[in-house]
């Protein structure tokens, strides 16, 4: 086939990709071609606009580093990350709801004992986090791995500092106790803008959008025979709950901070000073759902 035009080129490309030996690869390739060609026919970009689009994606790739993933920011801000998350986490009703991983997760974060202060010198008012992890049938899960990370009182993550990965703070890992319980001390995070000094920030400005996320703490939890949970807890008094730039807020994940005086806590732990408290009980879906 030759002499393609705007009405015949799509079928020609589809015919070529149908030679893919892997059926899933063939399915995905065909879908990409159909939707991309339909998009181009709908938008009818000029040659200049198409060159600008390619240059934009090139800048997105060039902005990626070990501590910044601009393509994740692009996926997040276009709502694609939350769409993929929703498709892949059709959990039973009592399982804790999921949300996006975000661009600031770090592999091999330090492990702490229950009750440790994990703030690492971050600025902010003190915060107690107490929670539990159970299965879908409400059985406590001992030894579950609970990973967490959050911004400081000025809205910055540790990896955004000059020290980057060499001075981690406000993140870590603990393992649940015999009754599925966990707790740690840290600081209250603030709402913050996603990094908007790159091409994704330029896109948001062009779309008339702000770059802010409401204040939250990230969690990732895993246990044998359970689906790994990636979620946030959002602070109820934060701004931007109704306009999160990455569309990650869910009502079930919004928490009011409680007042916790020094001494015994509501869950039987002990703290040496007054602080706010964030409490939540997490439920992991079965792996064979």
C-alpha positions as a LaTeX table, in Angstrom:
\begin{tabular}{lrrr}
\hline
Residue & $x$ (\AA) & $y$ (\AA) & $z$ (\AA) \\
\hline
Unk1 & 0.00 & 0.00 & 0.00 \\
Unk2 & 1.14 & 3.53 & $-0.77$ \\
Unk3 & $-0.19$ & 7.02 & $-1.56$ \\
Unk4 & $-1.73$ & 7.40 & 1.93 \\
Unk5 & $-4.01$ & 10.29 & 2.83 \\
Unk6 & $-5.84$ & 11.36 & 5.98 \\
Unk7 & $-8.57$ & 8.79 & 5.47 \\
Unk8 & $-6.42$ & 5.77 & 4.55 \\
Unk9 & $-3.25$ & 6.07 & 6.65 \\
Unk10 & $-4.81$ & 4.76 & 9.87 \\
Unk11 & $-5.81$ & 1.42 & 8.32 \\
Unk12 & $-2.36$ & 1.14 & 6.77 \\
Unk13 & $-0.62$ & 1.57 & 10.12 \\
Unk14 & $-3.05$ & $-0.83$ & 11.80 \\
Unk15 & $-2.26$ & $-3.46$ & 9.19 \\
Unk16 & 1.46 & $-3.13$ & 9.97 \\
Unk17 & 1.14 & $-3.43$ & 13.77 \\
Unk18 & $-1.08$ & $-6.51$ & 13.47 \\
Unk19 & 2.10 & $-8.51$ & 12.84 \\
Unk20 & 3.05 & $-8.19$ & 16.52 \\
Unk21 & 3.52 & $-11.75$ & 17.86 \\
Unk22 & 2.39 & $-10.79$ & 21.38 \\
Unk23 & $-1.41$ & $-10.39$ & 21.47 \\
Unk24 & $-1.37$ & $-7.79$ & 24.24 \\
Unk25 & 1.26 & $-5.75$ & 22.41 \\
Unk26 & $-0.86$ & $-5.94$ & 19.27 \\
Unk27 & $-4.00$ & $-4.84$ & 21.14 \\
Unk28 & $-2.26$ & $-1.90$ & 22.81 \\
Unk29 & $-0.51$ & $-0.80$ & 19.60 \\
Unk30 & $-3.75$ & $-0.86$ & 17.63 \\
Unk31 & $-5.54$ & 1.18 & 20.30 \\
Unk32 & $-2.75$ & 3.77 & 20.42 \\
Unk33 & $-2.83$ & 4.19 & 16.65 \\
Unk34 & $-6.61$ & 4.52 & 16.47 \\
Unk35 & $-6.92$ & 7.04 & 19.30 \\
Unk36 & $-3.85$ & 9.08 & 18.33 \\
Unk37 & $-4.96$ & 9.35 & 14.71 \\
Unk38 & $-8.50$ & 10.29 & 15.80 \\
Unk39 & $-7.03$ & 12.96 & 18.08 \\
Unk40 & $-4.97$ & 14.44 & 15.26 \\
Unk41 & $-7.97$ & 14.46 & 12.91 \\
Unk42 & $-10.10$ & 16.19 & 15.57 \\
Unk43 & $-7.52$ & 18.83 & 16.53 \\
Unk44 & $-6.01$ & 19.35 & 13.06 \\
Unk45 & $-2.71$ & 20.70 & 14.42 \\
Unk46 & $-0.55$ & 22.89 & 12.27 \\
Unk47 & 2.99 & 21.73 & 11.51 \\
Unk48 & 4.19 & 24.33 & 14.03 \\
Unk49 & 1.84 & 23.08 & 16.74 \\
Unk50 & 2.90 & 19.46 & 16.19 \\
Unk51 & 6.57 & 20.44 & 16.42 \\
Unk52 & 5.79 & 22.29 & 19.67 \\
Unk53 & 4.05 & 19.19 & 21.04 \\
Unk54 & 7.09 & 17.03 & 20.29 \\
Unk55 & 9.36 & 19.66 & 21.82 \\
Unk56 & 7.16 & 19.68 & 24.94 \\
Unk57 & 7.51 & 15.91 & 25.40 \\
Unk58 & 11.24 & 16.21 & 24.78 \\
Unk59 & 11.50 & 18.80 & 27.57 \\
Unk60 & 9.50 & 16.52 & 29.88 \\
Unk61 & 12.06 & 13.76 & 29.38 \\
Unk62 & 15.00 & 16.11 & 29.79 \\
Unk63 & 13.61 & 17.33 & 33.14 \\
Unk64 & 13.64 & 13.83 & 34.66 \\
Unk65 & 16.35 & 13.07 & 37.25 \\
Unk66 & 16.94 & 10.59 & 40.08 \\
Unk67 & 14.82 & 12.78 & 42.38 \\
Unk68 & 12.28 & 14.20 & 39.92 \\
Unk69 & 10.02 & 12.35 & 37.49 \\
Unk70 & 8.40 & 14.86 & 35.15 \\
Unk71 & 6.51 & 12.17 & 33.23 \\
Unk72 & 4.79 & 11.11 & 36.47 \\
Unk73 & 3.84 & 14.74 & 37.02 \\
Unk74 & 2.42 & 14.86 & 33.50 \\
Unk75 & 0.43 & 11.67 & 34.04 \\
Unk76 & $-0.79$ & 12.89 & 37.43 \\
Unk77 & $-1.89$ & 16.35 & 36.31 \\
Unk78 & $-3.81$ & 14.99 & 33.32 \\
Unk79 & $-5.73$ & 12.62 & 35.59 \\
Unk80 & $-4.25$ & 9.56 & 33.89 \\
Unk81 & $-2.53$ & 8.25 & 37.02 \\
Unk82 & $-5.80$ & 8.27 & 38.96 \\
Unk83 & $-7.63$ & 6.66 & 36.04 \\
Unk84 & $-5.09$ & 3.83 & 35.87 \\
Unk85 & $-5.28$ & 3.53 & 39.66 \\
Unk86 & $-9.08$ & 3.23 & 39.59 \\
Unk87 & $-9.03$ & 0.59 & 36.86 \\
Unk88 & $-6.50$ & $-1.52$ & 38.75 \\
Unk89 & $-8.03$ & $-1.24$ & 42.22 \\
Unk90 & $-11.66$ & $-2.27$ & 42.03 \\
Unk91 & $-11.53$ & $-3.39$ & 45.66 \\
Unk92 & $-14.41$ & $-4.57$ & 47.88 \\
Unk93 & $-16.23$ & $-1.77$ & 49.67 \\
Unk94 & $-14.48$ & $-2.06$ & 53.04 \\
Unk95 & $-10.92$ & $-2.06$ & 51.66 \\
Unk96 & $-9.05$ & 1.22 & 52.10 \\
Unk97 & $-9.28$ & 3.35 & 48.99 \\
Unk98 & $-6.21$ & 3.95 & 46.88 \\
Unk99 & $-4.68$ & 7.02 & 45.30 \\
Unk100 & $-1.57$ & 7.98 & 43.30 \\
Unk101 & 2.00 & 7.07 & 44.23 \\
Unk102 & 3.31 & 10.51 & 43.28 \\
Unk103 & 6.82 & 11.49 & 42.14 \\
Unk104 & 8.57 & 11.59 & 45.55 \\
Unk105 & 8.58 & 7.95 & 46.59 \\
Unk106 & 12.07 & 6.62 & 47.41 \\
Unk107 & 13.01 & 2.94 & 47.28 \\
Unk108 & 14.75 & 1.51 & 50.36 \\
Unk109 & 13.68 & 4.20 & 52.82 \\
Unk110 & 15.12 & 3.73 & 56.34 \\
Unk111 & 13.33 & 1.39 & 58.75 \\
Unk112 & 12.30 & 2.62 & 62.21 \\
Unk113 & 11.02 & 1.08 & 65.43 \\
Unk114 & 7.40 & 1.72 & 66.38 \\
Unk115 & 7.09 & 5.11 & 68.05 \\
Unk116 & 10.26 & 6.61 & 66.59 \\
Unk117 & 10.43 & 10.23 & 65.47 \\
Unk118 & 10.94 & 9.98 & 61.71 \\
Unk119 & 10.92 & 13.72 & 60.93 \\
Unk120 & 14.71 & 13.89 & 60.64 \\
Unk121 & 14.80 & 17.54 & 61.66 \\
Unk122 & 12.05 & 18.65 & 59.27 \\
Unk123 & 10.39 & 21.97 & 60.16 \\
Unk124 & 6.85 & 21.77 & 61.48 \\
Unk125 & 4.57 & 21.30 & 64.47 \\
Unk126 & 4.76 & 17.82 & 66.03 \\
Unk127 & 2.42 & 15.13 & 64.76 \\
Unk128 & 1.56 & 11.71 & 66.16 \\
Unk129 & 0.44 & 9.09 & 63.62 \\
Unk130 & $-1.37$ & 6.04 & 64.99 \\
Unk131 & $-3.01$ & 3.35 & 62.91 \\
Unk132 & $-3.61$ & $-0.30$ & 62.29 \\
Unk133 & $-3.58$ & $-2.72$ & 59.38 \\
Unk134 & $-6.13$ & $-5.50$ & 58.98 \\
Unk135 & $-7.42$ & $-7.87$ & 56.31 \\
Unk136 & $-10.74$ & $-7.58$ & 54.50 \\
Unk137 & $-12.36$ & $-9.76$ & 57.20 \\
Unk138 & $-11.03$ & $-7.38$ & 59.87 \\
Unk139 & $-8.32$ & $-9.69$ & 61.16 \\
Unk140 & $-5.26$ & $-7.72$ & 62.38 \\
Unk141 & $-2.12$ & $-8.23$ & 60.30 \\
Unk142 & 1.08 & $-8.53$ & 62.33 \\
Unk143 & 4.35 & $-7.74$ & 60.57 \\
Unk144 & 2.79 & $-5.75$ & 57.74 \\
Unk145 & 5.24 & $-3.35$ & 56.11 \\
Unk146 & 4.08 & 0.26 & 56.44 \\
Unk147 & 5.98 & 2.80 & 54.36 \\
Unk148 & 5.24 & 6.52 & 54.61 \\
Unk149 & 6.54 & 9.88 & 53.37 \\
Unk150 & 5.37 & 13.49 & 53.48 \\
Unk151 & 6.35 & 17.12 & 53.01 \\
Unk152 & 7.44 & 19.52 & 55.74 \\
Unk153 & 5.64 & 22.59 & 57.10 \\
Unk154 & 6.79 & 24.60 & 54.07 \\
Unk155 & 5.58 & 22.03 & 51.57 \\
Unk156 & 8.94 & 20.54 & 50.60 \\
Unk157 & 10.00 & 16.88 & 50.51 \\
Unk158 & 13.45 & 15.82 & 51.63 \\
Unk159 & 14.55 & 14.91 & 48.10 \\
Unk160 & 13.84 & 18.46 & 46.94 \\
Unk161 & 16.66 & 19.83 & 49.11 \\
Unk162 & 20.23 & 20.23 & 47.94 \\
Unk163 & 21.15 & 17.06 & 49.86 \\
Unk164 & 18.63 & 15.07 & 47.83 \\
Unk165 & 18.82 & 11.33 & 48.49 \\
Unk166 & 21.74 & 11.67 & 50.93 \\
Unk167 & 19.70 & 13.20 & 53.79 \\
Unk168 & 16.29 & 11.52 & 53.91 \\
Unk169 & 13.70 & 12.86 & 56.35 \\
Unk170 & 9.95 & 12.67 & 56.83 \\
Unk171 & 9.85 & 9.16 & 55.43 \\
Unk172 & 10.52 & 5.63 & 56.54 \\
Unk173 & 9.24 & 2.12 & 57.14 \\
Unk174 & 7.81 & 0.41 & 60.22 \\
Unk175 & 6.33 & $-3.04$ & 60.76 \\
Unk176 & 3.04 & $-3.57$ & 62.53 \\
Unk177 & 2.90 & $-5.14$ & 65.98 \\
Unk178 & 1.07 & $-8.27$ & 67.10 \\
Unk179 & $-2.35$ & $-6.59$ & 66.85 \\
Unk180 & $-1.64$ & $-4.94$ & 63.50 \\
Unk181 & $-0.88$ & $-1.63$ & 65.18 \\
Unk182 & 1.71 & 0.97 & 64.18 \\
Unk183 & 2.67 & 4.45 & 65.28 \\
Unk184 & 5.35 & 7.05 & 64.73 \\
Unk185 & 6.06 & 10.71 & 65.39 \\
Unk186 & 6.79 & 13.37 & 62.80 \\
Unk187 & 5.66 & 16.89 & 61.83 \\
Unk188 & 2.46 & 18.22 & 60.28 \\
Unk189 & 2.89 & 18.54 & 56.50 \\
Unk190 & 1.65 & 21.54 & 54.53 \\
Unk191 & $-0.15$ & 21.90 & 51.23 \\
Unk192 & 2.33 & 22.45 & 48.44 \\
Unk193 & 2.71 & 23.03 & 44.73 \\
Unk194 & 4.02 & 20.20 & 42.62 \\
Unk195 & 7.28 & 21.20 & 40.90 \\
Unk196 & 6.04 & 23.74 & 38.35 \\
Unk197 & 9.32 & 25.14 & 37.06 \\
Unk198 & 9.33 & 22.74 & 34.10 \\
Unk199 & 7.18 & 21.84 & 31.11 \\
Unk200 & 4.32 & 20.44 & 33.24 \\
Unk201 & 4.17 & 23.76 & 35.10 \\
Unk202 & 4.06 & 25.56 & 31.76 \\
Unk203 & 1.16 & 23.32 & 30.71 \\
Unk204 & $-0.77$ & 24.11 & 33.90 \\
Unk205 & $-0.33$ & 27.83 & 33.38 \\
Unk206 & $-1.55$ & 27.50 & 29.79 \\
Unk207 & $-4.62$ & 25.61 & 31.07 \\
Unk208 & $-5.35$ & 28.26 & 33.73 \\
Unk209 & $-4.75$ & 25.81 & 36.59 \\
Unk210 & $-2.96$ & 26.06 & 39.93 \\
Unk211 & $-0.22$ & 23.51 & 40.83 \\
Unk212 & $-1.25$ & 22.80 & 44.43 \\
Unk213 & $-1.93$ & 19.61 & 46.38 \\
Unk214 & $-3.70$ & 19.59 & 49.77 \\
Unk215 & $-1.67$ & 18.57 & 52.83 \\
Unk216 & $-1.33$ & 14.80 & 53.13 \\
Unk217 & 0.77 & 11.85 & 54.28 \\
Unk218 & 1.61 & 9.09 & 51.79 \\
Unk219 & 1.34 & 5.43 & 52.75 \\
Unk220 & 2.31 & 2.19 & 51.05 \\
Unk221 & 1.43 & $-1.06$ & 52.84 \\
Unk222 & 2.13 & $-4.68$ & 52.04 \\
Unk223 & 1.57 & $-8.06$ & 53.65 \\
Unk224 & 1.51 & $-11.70$ & 52.48 \\
Unk225 & $-1.62$ & $-12.69$ & 50.52 \\
Unk226 & $-2.77$ & $-9.05$ & 50.33 \\
Unk227 & $-2.80$ & $-6.45$ & 47.59 \\
Unk228 & $-0.22$ & $-3.73$ & 48.16 \\
Unk229 & $-2.00$ & $-0.54$ & 49.16 \\
Unk230 & $-0.84$ & 2.89 & 47.94 \\
Unk231 & $-2.83$ & 5.74 & 49.42 \\
Unk232 & $-2.75$ & 9.12 & 51.22 \\
Unk233 & $-4.39$ & 10.57 & 54.30 \\
Unk234 & $-5.50$ & 14.16 & 53.63 \\
Unk235 & $-5.76$ & 16.75 & 56.42 \\
Unk236 & $-9.32$ & 17.99 & 56.68 \\
Unk237 & $-8.39$ & 21.63 & 57.31 \\
Unk238 & $-6.15$ & 21.89 & 54.26 \\
Unk239 & $-6.74$ & 24.06 & 51.24 \\
Unk240 & $-7.18$ & 22.54 & 47.77 \\
Unk241 & $-9.17$ & 19.46 & 48.82 \\
Unk242 & $-11.64$ & 20.29 & 46.04 \\
Unk243 & $-9.03$ & 21.21 & 43.43 \\
Unk244 & $-6.10$ & 18.84 & 43.97 \\
Unk245 & $-3.91$ & 19.25 & 40.89 \\
Unk246 & $-3.52$ & 15.47 & 40.55 \\
Unk247 & $-7.19$ & 14.58 & 41.27 \\
Unk248 & $-6.18$ & 12.30 & 44.16 \\
Unk249 & $-8.59$ & 13.31 & 46.96 \\
Unk250 & $-11.29$ & 10.88 & 48.14 \\
Unk251 & $-13.70$ & 11.67 & 50.98 \\
Unk252 & $-12.88$ & 8.41 & 52.79 \\
Unk253 & $-9.23$ & 9.49 & 53.04 \\
Unk254 & $-9.84$ & 12.92 & 54.63 \\
Unk255 & $-8.99$ & 12.99 & 58.35 \\
Unk256 & $-9.51$ & 15.53 & 61.11 \\
Unk257 & $-6.44$ & 16.07 & 63.27 \\
Unk258 & $-7.09$ & 15.35 & 66.94 \\
Unk259 & $-5.51$ & 16.99 & 70.01 \\
Unk260 & $-3.26$ & 14.61 & 71.93 \\
Unk261 & $-1.83$ & 15.77 & 75.30 \\
Unk262 & 1.49 & 14.43 & 76.55 \\
Unk263 & 1.32 & 11.08 & 78.28 \\
Unk264 & $-0.73$ & 8.02 & 77.29 \\
Unk265 & $-2.31$ & 8.29 & 73.85 \\
Unk266 & $-5.77$ & 7.24 & 72.73 \\
Unk267 & $-4.27$ & 3.97 & 71.51 \\
Unk268 & $-2.15$ & 3.12 & 74.50 \\
Unk269 & 1.19 & 4.55 & 73.39 \\
Unk270 & 3.21 & 7.23 & 75.23 \\
Unk271 & 4.41 & 10.66 & 74.06 \\
Unk272 & 6.49 & 13.21 & 75.94 \\
Unk273 & 4.79 & 16.40 & 74.69 \\
Unk274 & 1.48 & 17.70 & 73.40 \\
Unk275 & 0.91 & 17.24 & 69.68 \\
Unk276 & $-1.72$ & 16.81 & 67.01 \\
Unk277 & $-2.74$ & 13.24 & 66.17 \\
Unk278 & $-3.63$ & 11.60 & 62.87 \\
Unk279 & $-5.39$ & 8.24 & 63.28 \\
Unk280 & $-6.63$ & 5.77 & 60.69 \\
Unk281 & $-7.30$ & 2.05 & 60.40 \\
Unk282 & $-6.24$ & 0.58 & 57.07 \\
Unk283 & $-7.84$ & $-2.48$ & 55.45 \\
Unk284 & $-5.91$ & $-4.45$ & 52.80 \\
Unk285 & $-7.73$ & $-6.28$ & 50.00 \\
Unk286 & $-7.02$ & $-9.96$ & 49.37 \\
Unk287 & $-4.46$ & $-10.69$ & 46.68 \\
Unk288 & $-6.76$ & $-13.25$ & 45.04 \\
Unk289 & $-9.80$ & $-10.97$ & 44.84 \\
\hline
\end{tabular}
